Amino acid sequence: MILTRLTITNFGVYRGRHEFDLRPISKDKLSKPIILFVGKNGAGKTTILEAIRLCLYGRCVLGNRVRQVDYDAYIRQRMHRSAAHQFATSTASVGLAFDHVHAGVRSTYDAVRSWRAEARDVQESITIYKNGKPLYEIAPENWDDFLRDLIPPGVAALFFFDGEQVQALADSERESETLAAAIRRLLNLDLIDQLRSDLSIYLRQQDQRDRSRLRVVLDEAEKAVSEAQQRIQELQQDRAHLLNRQEWMQKDSERRRQQLVGQGATLIRRRDDLERQQRENELQIEHVSAALRELTAGLLPFAVCPQWCQRLRLQLLEEAAAERERLAYVAKQDQAAAVMARLLDPNFQQEHAPELHPASWARLVTAIQGFLTPVDQPVEITIRHGLSSRDRETLLAWIEMALRDVPQQVQFLGRQLEALEKERSRLGLALKQVPESTEVSKALEEFQQLSEEQGRVDEHIKQVDAELHQTRLLLAQHERERRQALECLNAAADMDERIHRAIKTQIVLEKYRERVTELKIQELEQAIAQHFNLLCRKQVLVREVRIDRKRFTVELFGPNRTLLPTSDLSAGEKQLYAMALLWALRAISGRGLPIIVDTPMGRLDRTHRDALLRHFFPHAAHQVIVLSTDTEITPEAYDRLQSVVSHTFHLEYDEVEGCTQVQRRFAPTTLEDVPV
């Protein structure tokens, strides 16, 4: 793999878009593997390494157990915040282009991980292009896994490292732990352990009966091993989290110290404006609240029970219809009675049909009466609400408003009140950030509290280290018990063939694990001696290296095969020894990956720096990205490296603008400034 381009936009100390050409070039058949970044502390060198890791691993860059809310907070904190503009950007991105060979075919990939900060969370998106086209051969939801699997996070620690990791290998107290973790990542021993664990689960599923005392012993041993491994993993993650917190607190302590030195009062001028906005906000909240109270005293209770309102509406409509039918029926009866009375009047009969016989009149009146009298009786319903028509219409209008208008009004007022409450919180937070007259003393108190917290974190790390040591001893004991139980079960005659094969497989895996570890450690021992002697310019300073297979402690032997304690090495030789160890790990890994090293020479003297410049950087890998301070790579050192340097970037932090300026040069007096 070759990294060809890095793009950073509004991330860390980089404002706007910055593009870095990382592709190594060759001239006259001479390879130039080194990409050099030079700048003072705080200029953004570590941000380069952080951006590459973040583009590849996303949330996993903080650990496997990090919550999404913590990752969102980390991204918000890393978005560029300019001192000159007093606000943070809401978008940021990091992009990485690289050439990668898969199945013998070289392809060019371009991956971009971008973020947008919203009110409550941070939205992350990933885009990947392969040879200029979207990577549709892999589902977009799996793009994150694709990037992470290119360089697994565990393996990346062997290729992307900083001065702290070098110091951890140079420190005799942490060397064995760091080396053991590196070998596990290098050999994928976690995969072997997972396979053994899966086989143990299979054995328990196949053996539902209590076969023998050995089965019980094995189950207990497997459980104890699993619990110990899980506890070790938790402790290691907790330790990593504590170390990250320790580093963050150190940086925060320095930042607060700087603030105490130059504490200003520029924000105090904002107090009057913020307090005026706060008063206006409170008046608006009171206005909206009064409107809600008015609705509550009016029709809002009806709106919260729409089903009962609908039932009441239907009942009122039924009563109104029944009332109309009853009135119509009574009116028809009255009309029929009036007609009958008129027809039975002798004067009417004499006036209109005197020749008609009274009996005929009687028949005629009877027929007309049958025609005019209503036949169907009105439907009788129970009148529950003895309301007048006017009162009934008024109540129906209220129900209509409660079902249609009131919910809309409540929703509108609720959204308005929510927005005003958010504004109230924002104004309150802004007012808290405005320094009071006692702000300096308060800042000093916070600085002291932070120092105390640092002490507690340091003590916690010591406790975790002690528990980690005890748990590892316990794990070794449980593994011995498990191995003995497996060997006994393998000899038992009452097991079926599948269980027998599974147990043999576990034993084979254990032997394979030991064998592959032994072979790689033998290669590593030879590679360490070779690279260490090369860096020290002494062919026989170390004739032999021995690594303990259990504790992963390293012993060096001199020309006469006498023990050469690492404590006898000078500080510079210890650093070279650590670099040789990392070089050796990469050499035996068999992976063609680039190396990224951050501040590698901070603890070296001139002589030992020269060894790295001549032997390590030009030959460690096909691509070496060096992140160095201006005190590590001096003009003299640059002259020695220049023939193998493809690109040089000078990083300079602008205190006024609050961002880093990038130029393609090493020193203003030697190369022309070319802005990136």
C-alpha angles and dihedrals in degrees: 000000000000123000106221106175140010121198122191123185123185093334126137112324092344114101117197124352122331123181123196123195106220101169112122115230133208126217126187089352088303114128118223104197099165125100107186128205115184128184146122123274110289094024094112107267095129088046087064091059091041091053093051092049092045093051091052102039109022111187092001089071086079094047139280095275099050115127121232091242090056091048090050090051090050092051092048089051092049095049109107113272113187120210089208095054099035095219139086125239118249095216133050138161144183123204132191127191119194144162114238131180116218123175089350094305120113115218134177117233130192116193125183126185112192136178137203118196113220133179098280107009146011120256114217126196133183128203125184127186124192116200090342096310130095113270095248094155085079121050111250091238087062096049091095090056091047092057093044093050094052090074108006110225092242093053092044090069088069092055106029109051142143138207092277092059090048089050091050090058092044091051109088091209094057100029098091094047093048093045093049091052091048093051092048090053092044095052097035089236089161088068091054091048090050091051091050089050091051091051090052090053089049091052092051091049092050094047107058093154127074095254098177147324088273091061090055091047091050093048091050092046092048091049092047091048092048092048092047092048091048091048091049090050091049092048092048091050091045089050092049090049091050091049090050090049090047090053092046091049091051090053092044090049090054091047092051090048089055089049091052089053095051103025107164137187101221092119094055090076088066094060097086092049092046092048091050090051089048092054092049090048092052091051091052092048090051091049093052092043090052090052090051091049090051090053089048091054090047130037101334094097088058091050092057091059104045094159092059090046091053091050091049091048092052091047092051092048091050091050091049091051091048091049091052092049091049093050091048091050093050090047092053091048092050091048091050091048091051092050091048092050090050093049093048092053107110091214090056090049094048092046098049107026113009092158091059114102117240091241090055090049089052092053091045092050091048091052093047091047091054090050097049099040111093112249102198118065115223115261110264114227132168111263104216097170116047095202132152118242091254094051090046092053090048092052092048090052090052091051091051090052092047092052099042114018105030097058090051091050092048092048092049093047091045093054090046091050092047091052091048091049090052089050089050090053092047092050091047091051091047091051091051089055092055107096117241125213088269093049094112093055090045091051089050090052090051090049090053091047089051090052090052090049089052089056091051092049091051090052091048091053090054090051092049091049091052093049090045091055093050092046091052091053089050091049091054090052093049091048090055090051091048092049092051092049091049092051091050093047090049089061095047113111098207097070123103121240097259094053089044091054092046091053091047089050090054090051091047090049090051091050091044090051091052093044098048090045090051093050094047092045089052089052090045093051091054093043093050092053092046096048095040092053090046092053093044092049088230116115095201105027088113116024098174139016123201124192120196107236094215107034096026092224115155126226123192123206124200132219094290091045089254118148112266107199114214087228087069091059117097119247090258093049090051090055091048089048090055091048090049090051092053090045090052093048090053092046094055094041092077091215119132096217130141122253122234116189125181121207094338098169104044093114099038129101122227096270095051092043088056089055091057092045093052103036113016109041098044095045109026095091145341088263124028120181110197121196105194140167119237089250092058098048105043123180088262092051091047091054089057092049099039095092091060098037117104099181135009125198124190114206118200124176115222107215093195097049094035094227141092123262116211125208132174100236143084103220128004091231096054108037134033114256110249113181116225 
